């Protein structure tokens, strides 16, 4: 979905990806931003396009203090692919404890690396994809222990 946002009298075209995923991905002038609309105060993270170098396994990136998850995100039992692409990194394994914003996967799409992050805390039950696997939008990536 494309929307026009005006900030300080300058209009920006913003491409919004799936509104059901958390964080919501917003693309502004070619830069991707994570948006957590449930926050008590509006907050976006810095652009998160991954560098060409491999990310560190197990890196724990969390949203800023004050993040208030929606009840819908707390009830999610799985993580699905927000975009089609190739799994180039799996940063968790079954049994791992994750928190809000923990990097779970890196999906490469259109020569860009996109971090797929946890929208809730929990324990990883099962990883449903493998390195190098091509995934489609909404394919199951991971399940949480209920």
WOVEN-V583584 format. One line per field, one symbol per residue. ss: DSSP state (A for helix, B for strand, O for the rest). psi: psi as a letter, one per 40 degrees, with the letter a starting at -180 (. if undefined). burial: + if it has 16 or more other ideal C-beta (glycine too) atoms within 10 Angstrom, else -. Layout:
ss->???
psi->???
burial->???
This chain:
ss->OBBBBBBOOBBBBBBBOOOOOOOBBBBBOOBBBBBOOOOOOOOBOOOOOOOOOOOOOOOOOOOOOOOOOOAAAAOOOBBBOOOOBBBBBBOOOOOOBBOOOOBBBBBBBOOBBBBBBOOOOBBBBBBOOOOOOBBOOOOBBBBBOO
psi->hhihhhhfehhhhhhhaheeihihhhhhfehhihhgeeidihhiiiifhiidiiihhehhhiiiiehhiiddddeheihiheiiahheiheiiheihiihehhdihhhhfeihhhhiheiiahhdhheiihehhiiheihdiiih.
burial->-------------+--+---+++++++----+++++-+------+--+-+----+-----+-+---+-+---+--+--+++++-+-++++++-----+-++++++++-----++++++++-+-+--+-+-----+-----++++--
